[in-house]
């Protein structure tokens, strides 16, 4: 990936329901992709306008800072309706237009089941848009040629699952931490003061510790300090089984 592609295309597109979803779930993986020379983009399906803390303007600014920290090539924020995320034809077309423009080999998105209903609806929207994007007769004004990603992988949010694979993000964990710190209105910051506001689950120090703890848990499974889990609906092709050997102490 990433060696013979047009400068307007991406290798990976990460899609989340709200600003900070992608960074929390797979920020380390995205930073690692960038370090390996791959281009990735981020799509927030909403601006988080129904969030308890922070204004739309604040959240957009935070999303821009976080994307820059991770090394994203593109950032898009759609209007799919926070708090009752829509996944009908207009929302599909908006995401399909981006898929046809960026033509990513891999799409990362939410899982089929999660605590927040918007995450579940976002999974449906991502899955359906990725398929319909490849239909020749699905015509969308000012979009590129039909295109279908090679794979759609789901990242973990609130609800756990048995991962299909875990990415070692030890080398980029601190970059992810800095990206999360950009969301000062939403998350407890690892360094410096956190924004004041109504109490929410994600704004507590305990939530921030849990993000690190989960990454350490999955990292331990693969012999690494930190890991980010993903789920695939289909088996994964492996060219060399030896590439799957865990690291760390045996």
C-alpha positions as CSV (number, residue, x, y, z in Angstrom):
1,X,0.0,0.0,0.0
2,X,0.9,3.6,-0.5
3,X,3.8,3.2,-3.0
4,X,2.0,3.6,-6.4
5,X,-1.2,5.4,-5.5
6,X,-2.4,8.9,-6.7
7,X,-1.6,11.7,-4.3
8,X,-5.3,12.3,-3.7
9,X,-5.9,8.7,-2.5
10,X,-5.5,7.2,0.9
11,X,-4.4,3.8,2.1
12,X,-6.7,3.8,5.1
13,X,-9.8,5.7,6.0
14,X,-10.9,5.7,9.7
15,X,-14.6,6.6,10.3
16,X,-16.2,7.4,13.6
17,X,-19.6,8.6,14.8
18,X,-18.2,11.5,16.9
19,X,-15.0,13.5,17.2
20,X,-12.6,11.5,19.5
21,X,-14.1,8.1,18.7
22,X,-11.4,7.2,16.1
23,X,-8.6,8.6,18.2
24,X,-9.7,6.7,21.3
25,X,-10.1,3.4,19.5
26,X,-7.3,3.3,16.9
27,X,-5.2,6.4,17.2
28,X,-2.1,4.4,17.9
29,X,-2.7,2.3,14.8
30,X,-3.2,5.4,12.6
31,X,0.0,7.1,13.9
32,X,1.9,3.8,13.2
33,X,0.5,3.7,9.6
34,X,1.7,7.2,9.1
35,X,5.2,6.4,10.5
36,X,5.4,3.4,8.1
37,X,4.7,5.8,5.1
38,X,1.0,5.1,4.6
39,X,-1.6,7.9,4.1
40,X,-4.7,7.8,6.2
41,X,-7.7,10.0,6.6
42,X,-10.3,10.5,9.3
43,X,-14.1,11.0,8.9
44,X,-16.3,12.1,11.8
45,X,-19.9,11.4,10.8
46,X,-21.1,14.2,13.1
47,X,-19.6,17.2,14.8
48,X,-20.6,15.9,18.3
49,X,-23.2,18.7,18.5
50,X,-25.3,16.8,21.1
51,X,-22.4,16.2,23.4
52,X,-22.8,17.2,27.1
53,X,-19.5,19.1,27.0
54,X,-18.0,21.5,24.5
55,X,-19.4,23.5,21.6
56,X,-19.4,22.5,17.9
57,X,-16.7,25.0,17.2
58,X,-14.6,23.7,20.1
59,X,-15.0,20.1,19.0
60,X,-14.1,20.9,15.4
61,X,-10.9,22.7,16.5
62,X,-10.0,19.8,18.8
63,X,-10.6,17.3,15.9
64,X,-8.3,19.3,13.7
65,X,-5.5,19.4,16.4
66,X,-5.9,15.6,17.0
67,X,-5.8,14.8,13.3
68,X,-2.7,16.9,12.9
69,X,-1.0,15.2,15.9
70,X,-1.7,11.7,14.5
71,X,-0.4,12.7,11.0
72,X,-3.7,12.5,9.1
73,X,-3.7,13.5,5.4
74,X,-7.4,14.4,5.4
75,X,-10.1,15.2,7.9
76,X,-13.8,15.4,7.1
77,X,-16.8,16.1,9.3
78,X,-20.2,15.1,8.0
79,X,-23.7,16.0,9.2
80,X,-25.3,12.7,9.9
81,X,-27.0,13.9,13.1
82,X,-25.5,13.4,16.5
83,X,-27.7,11.8,19.2
84,X,-29.8,10.0,16.6
85,X,-27.3,9.2,13.8
86,X,-29.0,8.8,10.5
87,X,-27.8,6.2,8.0
88,X,-30.2,6.6,5.1
89,X,-29.6,7.3,1.4
90,X,-28.3,10.9,1.9
91,X,-25.9,9.9,4.6
92,X,-24.7,6.9,2.5
93,X,-24.2,9.2,-0.5
94,X,-22.1,11.6,1.6
95,X,-19.8,8.8,2.7
96,X,-19.7,7.1,-0.7
97,X,-18.5,10.4,-2.2
98,X,-15.5,10.4,0.2
99,X,-14.8,6.7,-0.5
100,X,-14.8,7.3,-4.2
101,X,-12.6,10.4,-3.8
102,X,-10.0,8.9,-1.5
103,X,-10.3,5.2,-2.6
104,X,-8.9,3.6,0.6
105,X,-7.7,0.0,0.6
106,X,-8.9,-0.4,4.2
107,X,-11.7,1.2,6.2
108,X,-11.7,1.2,10.0
109,X,-15.1,1.8,11.7
110,X,-17.2,0.9,14.7
111,X,-18.4,-2.6,15.6
112,X,-22.0,-3.9,15.2
113,X,-22.8,-3.8,18.9
114,X,-21.8,-1.0,21.4
115,X,-23.1,1.0,24.3
116,X,-23.8,4.2,22.3
117,X,-26.6,3.7,19.7
118,X,-24.8,6.1,17.4
119,X,-21.9,3.8,17.2
120,X,-24.1,0.9,16.1
121,X,-25.8,3.1,13.5
122,X,-22.4,4.3,12.3
123,X,-21.3,0.6,11.8
124,X,-24.4,0.1,9.6
125,X,-23.7,3.3,7.6
126,X,-20.0,2.4,7.1
127,X,-20.7,-1.2,6.1
128,X,-23.4,-0.3,3.6
129,X,-21.6,2.7,2.1
130,X,-18.5,0.6,1.5
131,X,-20.5,-1.9,-0.4
132,X,-22.7,0.5,-2.3
133,X,-19.7,2.6,-3.3
134,X,-18.7,-0.2,-5.7
135,X,-22.0,-0.2,-7.6
136,X,-21.6,1.2,-11.1
137,X,-25.3,2.3,-11.2
138,X,-25.1,4.1,-7.8
139,X,-24.7,7.5,-9.3
140,X,-23.7,10.4,-7.1
141,X,-23.2,13.9,-8.4
142,X,-19.5,15.1,-8.4
143,X,-18.2,11.8,-7.1
144,X,-15.4,9.7,-8.5
145,X,-15.7,6.4,-10.2
146,X,-17.2,3.4,-8.4
147,X,-14.9,2.0,-5.8
148,X,-15.1,-0.6,-3.0
149,X,-12.5,-1.0,-0.3
150,X,-10.7,-4.3,0.1
151,X,-11.6,-4.7,3.7
152,X,-13.6,-3.1,6.5
153,X,-12.2,-3.7,10.0
154,X,-14.0,-2.7,13.2
155,X,-12.2,-1.1,16.2
156,X,-13.2,-1.6,19.8
157,X,-15.1,1.1,21.8
158,X,-17.1,0.3,24.9
159,X,-18.2,-3.3,24.3
160,X,-15.4,-5.8,24.2
161,X,-15.1,-8.5,21.6
162,X,-12.7,-11.4,20.7
163,X,-10.3,-9.6,18.3
164,X,-9.3,-10.9,14.9
165,X,-6.0,-9.2,15.3
166,X,-4.2,-6.8,17.6
167,X,-1.9,-4.0,16.3
168,X,1.3,-3.3,18.4
169,X,1.1,0.4,19.0
170,X,3.9,0.6,21.6
171,X,6.0,2.9,19.4
172,X,3.2,5.4,18.8
173,X,1.4,5.3,22.2
174,X,2.6,8.7,23.3
175,X,1.5,10.2,20.0
176,X,-2.0,8.8,20.7
177,X,-1.9,10.3,24.2
178,X,-1.1,13.7,22.8
179,X,-4.0,13.4,20.2
180,X,-6.4,12.5,23.0
181,X,-5.1,15.5,25.0
182,X,-6.3,17.7,22.1
183,X,-9.9,16.9,23.2
184,X,-9.7,19.0,26.3
185,X,-13.5,19.6,26.3
186,X,-14.2,15.9,26.3
187,X,-11.5,13.9,28.0
188,X,-9.4,14.1,31.1
189,X,-6.0,15.2,30.0
190,X,-2.9,13.1,30.8
191,X,-0.9,16.3,31.3
192,X,-2.0,19.9,32.0
193,X,-5.4,21.1,33.2
194,X,-8.6,19.6,31.9
195,X,-11.6,21.7,30.9
196,X,-14.4,22.1,33.5
197,X,-18.0,21.2,32.7
198,X,-20.8,18.8,33.5
199,X,-19.7,15.3,34.7
200,X,-19.5,12.7,32.0
201,X,-18.1,9.2,31.9
202,X,-15.4,9.9,29.4
203,X,-14.2,13.1,31.2
204,X,-13.2,11.2,34.3
205,X,-9.6,10.3,35.2
206,X,-10.8,6.7,35.5
207,X,-11.9,6.5,31.9
208,X,-8.6,7.8,30.7
209,X,-6.8,5.2,32.8
210,X,-9.1,2.5,31.4
211,X,-8.1,3.5,27.8
212,X,-4.5,2.9,28.8
213,X,-5.3,-0.3,30.7
214,X,-7.2,-1.8,27.8
215,X,-4.3,-1.2,25.5
216,X,-1.9,-2.7,28.0
217,X,-4.2,-5.8,28.3
218,X,-4.3,-6.4,24.6
219,X,-0.6,-5.5,24.3
220,X,0.2,-8.2,26.9
221,X,-1.6,-10.7,24.7
222,X,0.8,-10.2,21.8
223,X,3.9,-9.6,23.8
224,X,3.9,-5.8,23.5
225,X,3.4,-2.9,25.9
226,X,0.3,-1.5,24.1
227,X,-2.1,-3.0,21.6
228,X,-5.2,-2.0,19.8
229,X,-7.8,-4.7,18.9
230,X,-9.8,-5.1,15.7
231,X,-12.5,-7.4,14.4
232,X,-12.9,-8.7,10.9
233,X,-16.1,-10.4,9.6
234,X,-14.0,-12.6,7.3
235,X,-10.8,-14.7,7.8
236,X,-7.6,-12.8,7.2
237,X,-5.1,-13.9,4.5
238,X,-1.6,-14.6,5.9
239,X,1.3,-14.9,3.4
240,X,3.8,-16.1,6.1
241,X,2.6,-17.7,9.3
242,X,5.9,-16.8,11.0
243,X,4.8,-13.1,10.8
244,X,2.2,-13.9,13.4
245,X,4.7,-14.9,16.1
246,X,4.1,-12.9,19.3
247,X,6.9,-10.8,20.7
248,X,8.0,-10.4,24.3
249,X,9.1,-13.0,26.8
250,X,8.1,-16.6,26.1
